[in-house]
Every structure is written in structure tokens, then in C-alpha cells.
Amino acid sequence: MPVSEKAPPADEDPSSIPPSRPLIGILFKLASAFAFSCMGASVKFVGTLMPTGTSLPVGQVVFCRSFFALIPVFVWMAAVGKLATAFSTTNRMGHIKRGLIGSMGMFFGFAGLTTLPLPDATAISFAAPLFSVVLAALLLGEVVRLYRWTAVLIGFCGVIVMLWPHLSADALSASGSEVQARGAVFALGGAICAAFAMIEVRRLTSTETTAAIVTYFSLMTTTFGMLSVLAGAFDPRWAWVTPDLKQAFFLVLTGIMGGFGQIFLTESYRRAPASVVAPFDYTGMIFALGWGYVLFGDLPDTLVVIGAVIVSAAGIYVILRERQLGIDRAKQAAASAQRSI
């Protein structure tokens, strides 16, 4: 039986889902996009030079994002009666695979955020759903026909357009170009890892609850973040940096907003069909533009804006096409948010 046709776990029976309320679902989705944009801005803030002149290593940021996210997530699980299923699993190896890939994606994504303008890094991250279509065909045997392949191809052209200002010969010859080039590669790597993680989540949702998927992923990224900090004993670049009060505030904020983003995302897919709320994920670009300009004075290159529009249009088309084909990705989306993530 195809993955999309498998029955959900017992405690997530469709009969327990509230009646569809599209407007409420859309509002939750907008709140999720806003929360994740706040998280991204916080990551960039603590991962680049602060007023003290000290930046924090990516592993430390990953650890704090994952650890502090558990606080609102566990409170929410308890409130909706899902806490009992948070550690229940029949597929530990699946969680480990998803955790490894997702953690790598978070490290790459955060590295991209700290070296690129915030709108650029956010725009590149939106390529993940396009990669997931390709991987679904290759790894899950999902039938992808001409219309979706065309949308994916157009979307990849948009990715090339977004990367051009950072990876073209002219860009690489400019001052400071190597840092931004690495950032673009990291951001793209994060998007590819996120796509692989989506495929693993697609497999997990056939037997695992959303609470378990979220919990095990958060615990694994917390662990990997701490291990990277311990590696600082061998490489000072990864060593823990004692934050000042402002840095500590934004480290906690990174996790809290990431946790709330996950909660709002899950609730949005409980309140309305995926095809209704998913396109509003791209409002994250608007929030990223606002935070980038207000906090960092970032204005994206014209080509990045054009590429982002192409990628967003292709992604929205894929979502609408999958609705027409009856491919249900609501549970996958609700469980896979890492907003690199």
C-alpha cells in the first residue's frame, strides 16, 4: 500500500481532529511562519558578531534551539493529551535516521543563516519541498508525472537564479565573497538535508505519532548540538562560549520560538487541509525581509528576489497539484518542521 494511503497511528485517528476551519488553520500557519522567522533572526543575531565582539558556534546554537524548544512543546503535548505518546515508538531506527539527517540539515541551515543575509538564506531554504518531490520518486517510488516534474524543473531554475549572486565568477572575485559563497552552499545543503528528512518523516508517519516524531528529533538534535560543543576540546572553533545576558536571551528565544513554531504548524494542519494552509508557509519570506532590514540592514539582491518568486510559485503549484492527486502530506509537514529547523 502506498505510503500516503497508510492509516495513521491509533491516537491520531482522523475522527479526533477538529472540524475543518480554514481561517483558523491559516492564522495558525501565519503564526508559525512568524515564529520561525523570529527564530531565524535570533540564530543570525547570536551566530554573527555581537556587540561584545564574540560570535557563538553553530553547535551551541543548535543545542539551545533544540533544548529550549522542548519546554513549550512538552507543555503543549500535555495540554492536548499527547504527552503519553511522546516516547512511544515501534521504529527507533527510523527516528535515528531522521535525527541524523535532520540534525545535519539544522547545522547547515544555521551556518547559512549566520553567513548570508537573512532573506537570502530563507529563500534558499524554500527549495526543500522541490528536492523532496525528486526524492519521493527515487526513494519511495512515488509516481511523479509531467506537470510536477515541470514545476520542479522551473523551481530548480529559480534556485540557480538565487545562488547566482553568491556563486558567479564576478561574485567570487568580490571582497568577502568566499564567506557568502560558503553560506550559499551551506544553505543549499540544509535544504537538501531537510528534503531527505521529509522523506524519513513520510515513512515514520505510517506508524509513529506526531508527538513521538517531534520529541525524538528534538532530543537527537539537542544531543548532537552538545556533542559538537564537546568537540571543542579538540577544535576551539566548536568550544562553548559563555554568553552575555543579551546572547543568553536570544539563545533561549531561538528555542522558544522554534517550539512555538512547531506547535502552531501542527495546529494549522489539524484545523484545515494541507493544500489550504501550506502555501502560506511562503509568507516566511516576507517576515524574513522585514527582520533582515530592521535588524541587520539586509536587502536581498534583485536576482535573489526573482529566484525566490520562481521557487515559491513552483512550490505552491506542487502543493496544489498534490491536492488534486490526493496526496496527503499534512501529517508529514506537521511533524517535519525543523526550520533550519
C-alpha positions as CSV (number, residue, x, y, z in Angstrom):
1,M,0.0,0.0,0.0
2,P,1.4,3.4,-0.9
3,V,2.7,5.5,2.0
4,S,0.1,8.2,1.5
5,E,-2.7,5.6,1.9
6,K,-1.5,4.0,5.2
7,A,-3.7,4.5,8.2
8,P,-2.5,7.0,10.8
9,P,-1.5,5.8,14.3
10,A,-4.4,5.0,16.6
11,D,-4.1,8.1,18.8
12,E,-4.2,10.3,15.7
13,D,-7.4,8.9,14.2
14,P,-8.9,11.4,11.9
15,S,-12.1,11.3,13.9
16,S,-10.2,13.1,16.7
17,I,-9.3,16.0,14.5
18,P,-11.4,19.2,15.0
19,P,-13.8,20.1,12.2
20,S,-12.1,21.9,9.3
21,R,-11.8,25.7,10.0
22,P,-9.7,27.1,7.1
23,L,-9.4,30.6,8.5
24,I,-8.2,29.3,11.9
25,G,-5.8,27.0,10.1
26,I,-4.4,29.8,8.0
27,L,-4.0,32.0,11.1
28,F,-2.0,29.2,12.9
29,K,0.1,28.8,9.7
30,L,0.9,32.6,9.6
31,A,1.7,32.4,13.3
32,S,4.0,29.5,12.6
33,A,5.8,31.4,9.8
34,F,6.2,34.4,12.0
35,A,7.6,32.3,14.9
36,F,10.1,30.5,12.6
37,S,11.2,33.9,11.2
38,C,11.8,35.2,14.7
39,M,13.9,32.0,15.4
40,G,15.9,32.6,12.2
41,A,16.6,36.2,13.1
42,S,17.7,35.1,16.6
43,V,20.0,32.5,15.1
44,K,21.6,35.1,12.9
45,F,21.9,37.5,15.8
46,V,23.8,35.2,18.1
47,G,25.8,33.5,15.3
48,T,27.3,36.6,14.0
49,L,29.4,39.2,15.8
50,M,27.6,40.6,18.8
51,P,28.4,44.0,20.5
52,T,30.8,42.0,22.7
53,G,32.7,41.0,19.5
54,T,32.2,37.3,20.2
55,S,30.1,35.0,18.0
56,L,28.7,31.7,19.2
57,P,29.5,28.4,17.5
58,V,26.7,26.8,15.4
59,G,26.7,23.7,17.6
60,Q,25.9,25.7,20.7
61,V,23.1,27.5,18.8
62,V,21.7,24.1,17.6
63,F,21.8,22.8,21.2
64,C,19.9,25.8,22.6
65,R,17.4,25.8,19.8
66,S,16.5,22.2,20.4
67,F,16.7,22.1,24.2
68,F,14.6,25.2,24.9
69,A,12.1,24.2,22.2
70,L,11.2,21.2,24.3
71,I,9.7,23.4,27.0
72,P,6.7,24.8,25.0
73,V,6.4,21.5,23.0
74,F,6.0,19.4,26.1
75,V,3.6,21.8,27.7
76,W,1.5,21.7,24.5
77,M,1.6,17.9,24.4
78,A,0.3,17.8,27.9
79,A,-2.4,20.3,27.2
80,V,-3.7,18.3,24.2
81,G,-3.3,14.9,25.9
82,K,-0.4,13.7,23.7
83,L,2.4,13.6,26.3
84,A,1.8,9.9,26.9
85,T,2.7,9.1,23.3
86,A,5.8,11.3,23.2
87,F,8.2,8.4,23.8
88,S,6.2,5.6,22.4
89,T,7.7,4.1,19.2
90,T,8.0,1.0,17.2
91,N,10.7,2.3,14.8
92,R,13.7,3.7,16.8
93,M,16.0,3.2,13.8
94,G,13.7,5.4,11.7
95,H,13.9,8.1,14.3
96,I,17.7,7.8,14.4
97,K,17.9,8.2,10.6
98,R,15.6,11.1,10.6
99,G,17.5,12.7,13.5
100,L,20.9,12.3,11.9
101,I,19.8,13.8,8.6
102,G,17.7,16.5,10.2
103,S,20.5,17.5,12.6
104,M,22.9,17.8,9.7
105,G,20.3,20.0,7.9
106,M,19.9,22.2,11.0
107,F,23.7,22.6,11.3
108,F,24.0,23.5,7.6
109,G,20.9,25.8,7.7
110,F,22.1,27.7,10.7
111,A,25.6,28.0,9.2
112,G,23.9,29.6,6.1
113,L,21.9,31.9,8.3
114,T,25.0,33.3,10.0
115,T,26.9,33.9,6.8
116,L,24.2,35.1,4.4
117,P,21.7,37.9,4.5
118,L,18.6,36.6,6.3
119,P,16.3,36.9,3.3
120,D,18.8,35.0,1.1
121,A,19.2,32.1,3.5
122,T,15.4,31.9,4.0
123,A,14.7,31.9,0.3
124,I,17.2,29.1,-0.4
125,S,15.6,27.0,2.3
126,F,12.3,27.0,0.4
127,A,13.9,24.8,-2.2
128,A,13.5,21.8,0.2
129,P,10.0,20.8,-1.0
130,L,11.2,20.7,-4.6
131,F,14.0,18.3,-3.6
132,S,11.5,16.2,-1.7
133,V,9.5,15.6,-4.8
134,V,12.6,14.2,-6.6
135,L,13.5,12.1,-3.6
136,A,9.9,10.8,-3.2
137,A,10.1,9.5,-6.8
138,L,13.6,8.0,-6.3
139,L,13.3,6.6,-2.8
140,L,9.6,5.9,-2.2
141,G,8.6,5.0,-5.8
142,E,6.0,7.8,-5.9
143,V,4.7,8.5,-9.3
144,V,5.6,12.0,-10.4
145,R,4.1,13.0,-13.7
146,L,4.9,15.7,-16.2
147,Y,3.2,18.6,-14.5
148,R,5.0,18.2,-11.2
149,W,8.4,17.5,-12.9
150,T,7.9,20.7,-14.9
151,A,7.2,22.7,-11.8
152,V,10.3,21.1,-10.1
153,L,12.5,21.9,-13.0
154,I,11.3,25.5,-13.1
155,G,11.8,25.7,-9.3
156,F,15.4,24.5,-9.7
157,C,16.0,27.2,-12.2
158,G,14.8,29.6,-9.5
159,V,17.4,28.1,-7.1
160,I,20.1,28.7,-9.7
161,V,19.0,32.3,-10.0
162,M,19.1,32.8,-6.2
163,L,22.6,31.3,-5.9
164,W,24.0,33.3,-8.8
165,P,24.8,36.5,-6.9
166,H,26.8,34.4,-4.4
167,L,28.5,31.8,-6.7
168,S,29.0,33.5,-10.0
169,A,32.6,34.3,-11.2
170,D,32.0,38.0,-10.6
171,A,30.6,37.4,-7.1
172,L,33.5,35.2,-6.1
173,S,36.0,37.9,-7.1
174,A,34.4,40.4,-4.8
175,S,35.6,41.2,-1.3
176,G,34.2,38.9,1.4
177,S,32.8,36.6,-1.4
178,E,34.2,33.4,0.0
179,V,32.2,33.7,3.2
180,Q,29.0,34.3,1.4
181,A,29.7,31.5,-1.2
182,R,30.2,29.1,1.7
183,G,27.0,30.4,3.2
184,A,25.1,29.7,0.0
185,V,26.5,26.2,-0.2
186,F,25.6,25.6,3.5
187,A,22.0,26.9,2.9
188,L,21.5,24.7,-0.1
189,G,23.0,21.7,1.8
190,G,20.5,22.5,4.6
191,A,17.6,22.4,2.1
192,I,18.7,19.1,0.6
193,C,19.1,17.5,4.1
194,A,15.6,18.9,5.0
195,A,14.2,17.2,1.9
196,F,15.8,13.8,2.9
197,A,14.3,14.4,6.4
198,M,10.9,14.9,4.9
199,I,11.2,11.5,3.2
200,E,12.1,9.8,6.5
201,V,9.2,11.6,8.2
202,R,6.9,10.4,5.5
203,R,7.9,6.8,6.4
204,L,7.6,7.4,10.1
205,T,4.1,8.8,9.9
206,S,2.7,5.4,8.9
207,T,3.4,4.0,12.4
208,E,4.6,6.9,14.6
209,T,2.6,9.7,16.3
210,T,3.5,13.3,15.6
211,A,4.3,13.7,19.3
212,A,6.9,10.9,19.1
213,I,8.4,12.2,15.9
214,V,8.8,15.8,17.3
215,T,10.2,14.5,20.6
216,Y,12.8,12.1,19.3
217,F,14.0,14.7,16.8
218,S,14.3,17.4,19.4
219,L,16.2,15.1,21.7
220,M,18.6,14.0,19.0
221,T,19.4,17.5,17.8
222,T,19.9,18.5,21.4
223,T,22.4,15.6,21.8
224,F,24.3,16.3,18.6
225,G,24.5,20.0,19.5
226,M,26.0,19.2,22.8
227,L,28.4,16.6,21.2
228,S,29.6,19.3,18.8
229,V,30.3,21.6,21.8
230,L,32.3,18.8,23.5
231,A,34.3,18.6,20.3
232,G,35.6,22.0,21.2
233,A,38.1,20.2,23.4
234,F,39.9,19.3,20.1
235,D,38.9,22.3,18.0
236,P,38.4,25.7,19.7
237,R,36.1,26.8,16.9
238,W,33.4,24.5,18.3
239,A,34.0,25.2,22.0
240,W,31.2,26.6,24.2
241,V,31.3,30.3,24.5
242,T,29.8,31.7,27.7
243,P,27.1,34.1,26.5
244,D,26.5,37.5,27.9
245,L,22.9,38.4,29.0
246,K,21.8,39.6,25.6
247,Q,23.2,36.5,23.9
248,A,21.6,34.3,26.5
249,F,18.3,35.9,25.9
250,F,18.4,35.3,22.2
251,L,19.6,31.7,22.7
252,V,16.5,31.0,24.8
253,L,14.3,32.9,22.4
254,T,15.7,30.8,19.5
255,G,14.4,27.6,21.2
256,I,11.1,29.0,22.5
257,M,10.2,30.5,19.1
258,G,11.2,27.2,17.4
259,G,9.0,25.3,19.8
260,F,6.0,27.6,19.3
261,G,6.6,27.5,15.5
262,Q,6.3,23.7,15.7
263,I,3.1,23.9,17.8
264,F,1.4,26.5,15.5
265,L,2.4,24.5,12.5
266,T,0.9,21.3,13.9
267,E,-2.3,23.0,14.9
268,S,-2.6,24.6,11.4
269,Y,-2.7,21.2,9.8
270,R,-5.2,19.9,12.4
271,R,-7.6,22.8,11.6
272,A,-7.5,22.9,7.8
273,P,-6.4,20.8,4.8
274,A,-2.7,20.9,3.9
275,S,-3.5,22.3,0.5
276,V,-5.2,25.3,2.1
277,V,-2.6,26.2,4.7
278,A,0.7,25.1,3.1
279,P,1.0,27.9,0.5
280,F,1.1,30.4,3.4
281,D,4.4,29.0,4.5
282,Y,6.0,31.3,1.9
283,T,4.9,34.3,3.9
284,G,8.1,33.5,5.9
285,M,9.9,35.3,3.1
286,I,8.0,38.5,3.9
287,F,8.9,38.2,7.6
288,A,12.5,37.4,6.8
289,L,12.7,40.5,4.6
290,G,11.3,42.6,7.4
291,W,13.6,41.2,10.1
292,G,16.6,41.3,7.7
293,Y,16.1,45.0,7.0
294,V,15.2,46.2,10.5
295,L,17.8,44.2,12.5
296,F,20.7,43.8,10.0
297,G,20.2,46.3,7.3
298,D,19.9,43.4,4.8
299,L,18.4,44.0,1.4
300,P,18.3,40.9,-0.9
301,D,19.9,41.1,-4.4
302,T,17.4,41.5,-7.2
303,L,18.2,38.1,-8.6
304,V,17.6,36.5,-5.2
305,V,14.1,38.1,-5.1
306,I,13.4,36.9,-8.7
307,G,14.6,33.4,-7.8
308,A,12.6,33.3,-4.6
309,V,9.4,34.2,-6.5
310,I,10.1,31.4,-9.0
311,V,10.8,28.9,-6.3
312,S,7.7,29.9,-4.3
313,A,5.5,29.7,-7.4
314,A,6.8,26.3,-8.2
315,G,6.3,25.1,-4.7
316,I,2.8,26.4,-4.5
317,Y,2.0,24.7,-7.8
318,V,3.3,21.4,-6.5
319,I,1.2,21.7,-3.4
320,L,-2.0,22.4,-5.4
321,R,-1.1,19.6,-7.8
322,E,-0.7,17.1,-5.0
323,R,-4.1,18.2,-3.6
324,Q,-5.6,17.4,-7.0
325,L,-3.9,14.0,-6.9
326,G,-5.0,13.3,-3.4
327,I,-1.5,13.1,-1.9
328,D,-1.9,13.9,1.8
329,R,1.2,15.5,3.4
330,A,-0.5,17.2,6.4
331,K,1.0,14.8,9.0
332,Q,4.4,14.8,7.3
333,A,4.5,18.6,7.3
334,A,3.3,18.9,10.9
335,A,6.0,16.5,12.1
336,S,8.9,17.6,10.0
337,A,9.3,21.2,10.7
338,Q,12.9,21.9,11.7
339,R,13.3,25.3,10.2
340,S,16.6,25.2,9.6
341,I,14.5,23.9,11.5
